[in-house]
Amino acid sequence: MKAMILAAGKGTRVRPITYTIPKPMIPILQKPVMEFLLELLRQHGFDQIMVNVSHLAEEIENYFRDGQRFGVEIAYSFEGKIDDDGKLVGEAVGSAGGMRRIQDFSPFFDDTFVVLCGDALIDLDLSAAVKWHKSKESIATIITKSVPMEEVSSYGVVVTDDDSRVKAFQEKPLQEEALSTNINTGIYIFEPEVFNYIPSGVEYDIGSQLFPNLVEVGAPFYAIAMDFEWVDIGKVPDYWRAINGVLLGDIKNVQIPGNQVAPGIYTGLNVAVNWDKVDITGPVYIGGMTRIEDGAKIVGPAMIGPNCWICNGATVENSVIFEWSRLGPGVRLVDKLVFGRYCVDKTGNAIDVQAAALDWLITDARQTPPSETPFERQAIEDLLGTNAS
């Protein structure tokens, strides 16, 4: 069976991570989120998978290639162009536009197919969802999930009638105005007939354009609310909660990698640490070839990536540190995410300019990202300061 993973977005809400890592490649304890999606699709018999790519397309393609080692077949639809220097320049055409582009190239979607957004961890029973979709003779089905009423303002709400037919949408409604607690999870089931409603050669979005059009013309368009684990990583706070959820055991379908060397403490290969001279309270994951000097303190939930260096007297508490980072002697890192030269608070709202005292080792993450605001530029300069190596 055939499926598509939407992977062309720039991931602006997950910056600075997505300056150098496309959103589907963001690691959940060293494993890209898109890899979990491939495993789910394969489990339910979807083994021919199209992936639309644009922003940092080569990062996705170089990792997953033709899908052989994941037990599936993968092909990529690049949205963009090659400039005069031979570099790929992404120009995404929207989620529905990406579907249309593949179908116009050669009619790939010739039967019921599934479309997944590439930025969520899910354990959905796709087989049951497809069976329900077919029973309704629907040409498009949204998989929804019920959330507490106090959370509806963070999501797109799907409104249905008594027969589960979609009537309307509310984009992040106020709690008192919400007509439903069922939200759009970015998981869709389509029939090829849906392409009759998607124009060719233009940017076109599934949620904001295709779906309202289906409602307007009265197409057989349904939504089913299902109980499943769905962890969105569309924003920095979401990613933070996902990492904490895995470490705390709240997310059941993701195993902590490495070896458990003590209760709640997991490591990759060849971590350099004298366990008798450090203070570590789990849950903590420490990547391979990372050095933890004597006198360091780590309080979980915390993740420290591979090839990091935590110096003597440094404290890491409830924080996420990506690979190739060096935390200087005596530095206290609490409720922060460190990625290359960036240090972000857990809300994701700003670069922490007070972290200029951090002494970290950076590799290619030091490349200047595009489209910085003046505030970001100043914050980056402050962060690099005289202590950056």
Beta strands, then each sheet from edge to edge (+ up, - down):
strand 1: 2-7
strand 2: 27-28
strand 3: 31-32
strand 4: 48-53
strand 5: 73-78
strand 6: 80-82
strand 7: 88-90
strand 8: 113-117
strand 9: 120-122
strand 10: 140-146
strand 11: 156-160
strand 12: 166-171
strand 13: 182-190
strand 14: 221-225
strand 15: 230-232
strand 16: 259-262
strand 17: 265-267
strand 18: 272-273
strand 19: 279-281
strand 20: 284-286
strand 21: 291-292
strand 22: 297-299
strand 23: 302-304
strand 24: 309-310
strand 25: 315-317
strand 26: 320-321
strand 27: 326-327
strand 28: 332-334
strand 29: 336-339
strand 30: 342-345
sheet 1: 5+ 4+ 1+ 8+ 13- 10+ 14+
sheet 2: 2+ 3-
sheet 3: 6+ 7-
sheet 4: 9+ 15-
sheet 5: 11+ 12-
sheet 6: 16+ 17- 20- 23- 26- 29- 30+
sheet 7: 18+ 21+ 24+ 27+
sheet 8: 19+ 22+ 25+ 28+
end
